[in-house]
C-alpha cells in the first residue's frame, strides 16, 4: 500500500476522470489520521440531461478537428446520487460563499448544478 498523506486536494475536474467516486474513495484510503481530503469545484446536477448533451457536443466538435477533448472518458458530470454517495462515506458538502446565489437558483432550475465543496476526514481508529 502507498504511504499515507496528510492532505489530498482534488481541485475541479473530478467529473472528467474515470470513476470519479471510486477515485475519491481510493484517495480517502490514503489520508493519514488527522489528515483531510478536500474536494473543490463540485457541480451536482439534479437533471443532468442538458449537461450530458453539452459534453457530448463539445467532444464531437473536438473529434471533428482531430482532437480528443476528454481522453480519460469520465462522465463529465456528477449527479445528486454522487453527492449522496459522498455523504454516505462521511464527506461534508457545503456551498462556497460565491455559490450561494447560484444554489438558490438551482433549487428551482433542475438543470442548473448545485456548486459545492467537500471535506472528508478519517474517523479515529480507522
N, C-alpha and C positions, 0 to 999 in steps of 0.2 A: 504494500500500500504506500502511496506517496505520503510525504511528510505533511503534517497539519500546517495550516496557515492561520494567521490572526484575522485577516480581513480579505474578503473577496468582494469586488465591486463589479457588477455586470451593468455597464453604463450604456443603455439604449441598444437597440438592435437584437435583443434576445429573440424576438419573434421571427427573425430571419435565419436563425440557427436550427439545425435539425434537432428534433425532440427537445424543445425549449424547457419543458417541465422536467424531463429526465436530466437535463443539464443542470438545472437548479438543484435538484436532489443530489446529484453527484458532487457538486461544489459544496453543498451543505455538509456532506460527509467529510469533507476536507477541513472544515472550520474547527480550529482548536477550541477547547473550553475557554470561555471568556472572550472569544472572538465574535465576529459577525459576518453575515452575508448581506450585502446591500444591493437592491435592485433599483435602478433608475430608469426613467423613461418608459414605464409600463403603460400600455394602452389596451384596455379591456373593452371588447365590443359586445353589446347585447345582441345586436343584429349585424353579423359580420358579412352579410351578402355583398354590400357595396364595396367593402374593403377587399374582399376576395376578388371581385371583378377588377378593381383598380390595380391590384398587384399583378394579376394575370395580364392586364393590358400593358402595364409597364414592362413585364417580362417579354411579351410579344414584340413590343417596339424595339427592345434591345436585340432580340433574336433577329429581327428584320434587318438589322445593320451589322449582324455578326458578333454581337456582344451578349454574354450571359450575365445579366444583372444580378441574379440571385443564385450563384453557383453552389451554395450549400443546401439548397432545396428545402429550406424551412417553410413553415406555413405562412409567414408574412403577417400574421396577426395573432393576438391572444383573445380568448373569449372569457365570459363570466365563469364558465366551467373551469378554465385555467386559474382564475382568481380563487375559486373555491378550493381547488387542489393546493394552491399556495397556502391558503389559510389553514387547510387541514394539516399541513406539515408544520404549522406554527408560525408562518410568516405574518407579520403585522403589515397591513396595507393602509396607506393614507395618502390623501392628495397633498401635493405641494401647494404652498400659498399661491403660486402662479396658476394653479389648475382649478381653484375653487369655482370661479365663474363658469369655466368650461364644464365642470362636472354637474353643476346645477342645470345647465342647458341639456346635458346628456341624459338627465333623468326624463326629459320629455321628448328626446330625439334618439330613438334606439340605435340609429346608425352612427351616432356620434360616440366616440370612445370615452370611457372614464380614464382620466390621466392620473396615475398613481405612482407611488414609490413603495418599496418593500424593505423590511428589516427582519432578519431572522438571526436568532442567537441559539446556540445549542443549550439544551436543558442540562442542568448539573447531573453528573453521573452517567451521561450517555456514552 
